[in-house]
């Protein structure tokens, strides 16, 4: 039994309605993958947060430490004492802060 060759319809031969439908479907597929990825990442983050005891307290401490570091280390020569070329700069200022009484006071909360 011989199969008939199917006629390929070129895109310029398709009606505007078909082209519009195809464009919407293509955008929906791409948008749907992005949405699925976002949903999965968001769910994973929510579950991770729930698994951390005292997350709200820990987040508050982290934000307080970051704000203090910005204040203390701002304007200091942060491009000296880098760990490697221009990476890990400011580590001396951070190390000094981590060994300070203020750091111990903030993290004792």
Long-range contacts (C-beta under 8 A, 24 or more apart in sequence): 57-109, 60-109, 61-106, 61-107, 61-109, 64-106, 65-103, 65-106, 65-107, 68-97, 68-102, 68-106, 69-93, 69-94, 69-97, 72-97, 73-97
